[in-house]
Amino acid sequence: MLARNGVIVLYSFVSPYCEVWPRSVESLKRGNTFVEVFVEHSLEECIHRNPKGSYGKALAGC
């Protein structure tokens, strides 16, 4: 609704499943301008920036 009315909308998607991403993108593109921004960091930097400790837990097998 916001995009249809000219409002810029930002979405953040994180999915561990490759098959989910194309469906998400296609649903957003319908009638809208779509721009994808990819940000890449080293695993060490992701661990350092993660306040919830999710990366450390995953690496520990939790």
C-alpha positions as CSV (number, residue, x, y, z in Angstrom):
1,M,0.0,0.0,0.0
2,L,2.8,2.4,0.9
3,A,4.8,1.7,-2.3
4,R,1.6,2.1,-4.4
5,N,1.2,5.6,-3.0
6,G,4.8,6.7,-3.8
7,V,6.3,6.1,-0.4
8,I,9.8,4.5,-0.4
9,V,9.7,1.3,1.6
10,L,12.7,-0.6,2.9
11,Y,12.6,-4.3,3.6
12,S,15.1,-6.5,5.3
13,F,15.0,-10.2,4.5
14,V,17.3,-12.8,5.9
15,S,16.6,-16.4,5.0
16,P,18.7,-19.5,5.3
17,Y,16.6,-21.1,2.5
18,C,17.7,-20.4,-1.1
19,E,14.2,-21.2,-2.5
20,V,12.5,-18.4,-0.3
21,W,14.5,-15.5,-1.7
22,P,13.3,-15.6,-5.4
23,R,9.7,-15.8,-4.3
24,S,10.1,-12.8,-1.9
25,V,11.8,-10.7,-4.6
26,E,9.1,-11.5,-7.2
27,S,6.3,-10.5,-4.8
28,L,8.0,-7.2,-4.1
29,K,8.7,-6.4,-7.8
30,R,5.1,-6.5,-8.9
31,G,4.4,-3.0,-10.1
32,N,7.3,-1.5,-8.0
33,T,10.8,-0.4,-8.5
34,F,13.1,-2.9,-6.8
35,V,16.7,-2.3,-5.8
36,E,18.7,-5.0,-4.0
37,V,21.6,-4.0,-1.8
38,F,24.0,-6.7,-0.7
39,V,26.3,-6.1,2.2
40,E,29.2,-8.5,2.8
41,H,31.3,-8.9,5.9
42,S,33.7,-11.5,7.1
43,L,32.3,-14.1,9.5
44,E,34.5,-12.6,12.3
45,E,33.0,-9.1,11.7
46,C,29.4,-10.6,11.8
47,I,30.2,-12.3,15.1
48,H,31.7,-9.1,16.5
49,R,28.6,-7.0,15.5
50,N,25.9,-9.5,16.6
51,P,24.5,-8.3,20.0
52,K,22.4,-11.4,20.5
53,G,25.3,-13.8,20.1
54,S,23.5,-15.8,17.4
55,Y,26.7,-16.5,15.4
56,G,28.5,-17.7,18.5
57,K,25.6,-20.0,19.4
58,A,25.4,-21.4,15.9
59,L,29.1,-22.1,15.9
60,A,28.8,-23.8,19.2
61,G,26.1,-26.1,17.8
62,C,23.2,-24.6,19.8
